[in-house]
Each structure stands twice: as structure tokens, then as C-alpha cells.
Amino acid sequence: MKLRCTTGHIGLGGAIYATGDVFDIDDDVVARSLIDGGDAEEVVDAPAPIEAESVIERDDGDDKSKKSARGKRR
């Protein structure tokens, strides 16, 4: 389970984690104890955001905001 330290420091398995550090723990009992005690919170992996394709804007030198919504008649 992936956890984030929410208190000053957590000593676990010889490592010390500070506030904001994310770490993995395989023991669900210990993980639940840290969460229930307010020392850590579970980190849920969110899906990576989809990157938008680059949009190339063309400047016609024409301000379309001033054109009539009806368009031109021929």
C-alpha cells in the first residue's frame, strides 16, 4: 500500500519519512495503524492526465469577434 506521511516523521524499517514523503508498505496491519493514528494517509494512484495535442493557431489578421453571426451574403 502506498502511504504519505502526514506527521513530522515516521520511522519504519530503518527508514525515516518526513511530512509529505510517499512510501510503500506491504504490511496492511501496520499501514492501517498508521492511517488510523493520523500519521499517514493512503495515496490513491490517479490515472495520468491525457495530454492535449498541440493546437497551432493561425492569425489571419481578421478579428472574427466583430463579424456578424449571420455571415456574408453574396
VEXLOVO-826312 format. One record per residue: residue in three letters; residue number from 1; x negated, y, z of N, C-alpha, C in turn. Coordinates in steps of 0.02 Angstrom, whole numbers, plus 32768, in hexadecimal, padded with zeros to 4 digits. Example, Ala and Ser with C-alpha at 12.3 -4.5 7.8 and 13.67 -1.06 7.14 Angstrom:
! VEXLOVO-826312
ALA/1/7D6C/7EE4/8186/7D99/7F1F/8186/7D6C/7F5B/8186;
SER/2/7D7E/7F90/8162/7D54/7FCB/8165/7D7B/8002/818A;
//
This chain:
! VEXLOVO-826312
MET/1/7FD6/7FC6/8000/8000/8000/8000/7FD3/803E/8000;
LYS/2/7FE6/8070/7FDB/7FBF/80AE/7FD7/7FDC/80E0/8009;
LEU/3/7FB1/80FC/8033/7FC6/812B/8067/7F9F/816C/8061;
ARG/4/7FBB/81A2/807C/7F9A/81E3/8080/7F97/81F6/80CA;
CYS/5/7F5C/8208/80E1/7F53/821C/8127/7F77/825F/8133;
THR/6/7FA0/8261/8168/7FC5/829E/8177/7FAF/82BE/81B9;
THR/7/7F80/829E/81DB/7F66/82BA/821A/7F1D/82CC/8210;
GLY/8/7EFD/82E4/8242/7EB7/82F9/823E/7E8A/82C4/8220;
HIS/9/7E88/8288/823E/7E5C/8253/8225/7E7A/820F/8237;
ILE/10/7E6E/81DE/820C/7E80/8199/821A/7E41/816F/8210;
GLY/11/7E2E/8149/8242/7DF6/811B/823C/7E12/80D6/822D;
LEU/12/7DFD/80B9/81F6/7E19/8079/81E1/7DE4/8050/81BD;
GLY/13/7DD4/8017/81DA/7DA3/7FEA/81BA/7D5F/8009/81B0;
GLY/14/7D4A/8034/81DC/7D08/8054/81D6/7D09/8094/81AD;
ALA/15/7D41/80A2/818B/7D46/80E0/8165/7D70/8113/818C;
ILE/16/7D62/8152/8182/7D88/8187/81A2/7DA9/81B0/816B;
TYR/17/7DEB/81B6/8171/7E12/81DC/813F/7E2B/821C/815F;
ALA/18/7E23/8254/813D/7E39/8295/8156/7E7D/82A7/8138;
THR/19/7E9B/82DA/8152/7EDD/82F0/813A/7EDC/82F9/80EE;
GLY/20/7F0C/82DA/80CD/7F12/82DF/8084/7EF0/82A7/805E;
ASP/21/7EC2/8282/807E/7EA0/824B/805D/7ED2/8214/804D;
VAL/22/7ECA/81F6/8012/7EF4/81BD/7FFD/7EC9/817F/8000;
PHE/23/7EE5/814A/801D/7EBF/810B/8023/7EEF/80D0/801D;
ASP/24/7ED3/8097/800B/7EFA/8059/8005/7EF2/802F/8044;
ILE/25/7F28/800E/8057/7F25/7FE0/8090/7F4E/7FA3/807E;
ASP/26/7F32/7F68/808A/7F53/7F2A/8078/7F7F/7F0E/80AF;
ASP/27/7F76/7F24/80ED/7F9B/7F0B/8126/7FDB/7F34/8130;
ASP/28/8015/7F17/811D/8054/7F3B/8121/8067/7F4F/8169;
VAL/29/8054/7F26/8199/8063/7F35/81DF/803E/7F74/81F6;
VAL/30/7FFE/7F78/81E5/7FD6/7FB2/81F7/7FF0/7FEF/81D1;
ALA/31/7FFE/7FE6/8191/8018/801E/8169/8059/8039/8187;
ARG/32/8086/800D/8199/80C7/8021/81B6/80BC/8045/81F8;
SER/33/808B/802E/821F/807B/804D/825F/8061/8094/8255;
LEU/34/8036/809E/8224/801C/80E0/8215/8053/810F/81FE;
ILE/35/8080/80F5/81D5/80B8/811E/81BC/80E8/812F/81F4;
ASP/36/80FB/80FD/821B/812B/8107/8252/810E/8136/8287;
GLY/37/80CC/8134/8291/80AC/815F/82C2/809F/81A6/82AA;
GLY/38/80AF/81B3/826B/80A5/81F6/824F/805E/8205/823A;
ASP/39/8034/81D2/8238/7FEE/81DC/8225/7FE3/81DA/81DA;
ALA/40/8013/81BC/81B6/800B/81B5/816E/804F/81B3/814D;
GLU/41/804F/81BD/810B/808D/81B6/80E4/807D/818C/80A7;
GLU/42/80AF/8167/8090/80A5/813D/8056/80A1/8168/8017;
VAL/43/8074/8157/7FEB/806C/817A/7FAB/808D/814F/7F76;
VAL/44/80BF/816B/7F56/80E1/8148/7F20/80C3/8160/7EDF;
ASP/45/80AC/8130/7EB7/808F/8142/7E77/80C6/8158/7E47;
ALA/46/80C3/8196/7E34/80F3/81B0/7E03/80D7/81A3/7DBE;
PRO/47/8103/8197/7D8E/80EA/818D/7D4A/80C7/81CC/7D31;
ALA/48/8094/81C3/7D09/806F/81FC/7CEF/809C/8225/7CC2;
PRO/49/8097/8267/7CC6/80C1/8291/7C9C/80AF/8288/7C53;
ILE/50/80E0/828C/7C29/80D6/8285/7BE1/80BD/82C8/7BC8;
GLU/51/8085/82C6/7BA5/8069/8304/7B8B/808D/8317/7B4B;
ALA/52/80A1/8355/7B48/80C3/836F/7B0C/8090/8377/7AD4;
GLU/53/80A8/836D/7A97/807B/8376/7A5E/806E/83C1/7A57;
SER/54/8035/83D0/7A3E/8025/8417/7A33/8053/8434/79FF;
VAL/55/806B/846F/7A0D/8097/8492/79DF/8071/84CD/79C3;
ILE/56/806D/84D0/7982/804A/8508/7962/807F/8539/794B;
GLU/57/807D/8575/7967/80AE/85A7/7955/8091/85D1/791D;
ARG/58/80BC/85E3/78EE/80A8/860B/78B6/80C3/8651/78BE;
ASP/59/809B/8683/78B4/80B2/86C7/78B9/80BE/86E1/7873;
ASP/60/80FF/86E9/7862/8111/8701/781F/810F/874D/781E;
GLY/61/8105/876C/7858/8109/87B4/785B/8152/87CB/7858;
ASP/62/817F/879C/7862/81C7/87A8/785E/81E5/879C/78A3;
ASP/63/8204/87CE/78C0/8222/87C6/7901/8268/87A9/78F9;
LYS/64/826F/8769/7903/82AE/8746/78F7/82E4/875B/792A;
SER/65/82D0/8777/7963/8301/878B/7995/832B/87C6/797E;
LYS/66/8314/87EA/794B/8339/8824/7933/8366/8813/78F7;
LYS/67/8362/87D6/78DD/838A/87C3/78A3/83D1/87B4/78B9;
SER/68/83FE/87BB/788C/8444/87AC/7899/844C/8761/78A1;
ALA/69/847A/874D/78CB/8487/8706/78D7/84A6/86E6/7899;
ARG/70/84C7/870E/786E/84E9/86F4/7832/84B8/86E4/77FA;
GLY/71/8481/8706/77F8/8452/86FC/77C2/845F/872B/7789;
LYS/72/843B/8722/7752/8441/874F/7718/8474/8734/76E7;
ARG/73/8497/8760/76C8/84C5/874D/7691/84A4/875E/7650;
ARG/74/84AE/8734/7620/8491/8740/75DE/84C6/874E/75AC;
//
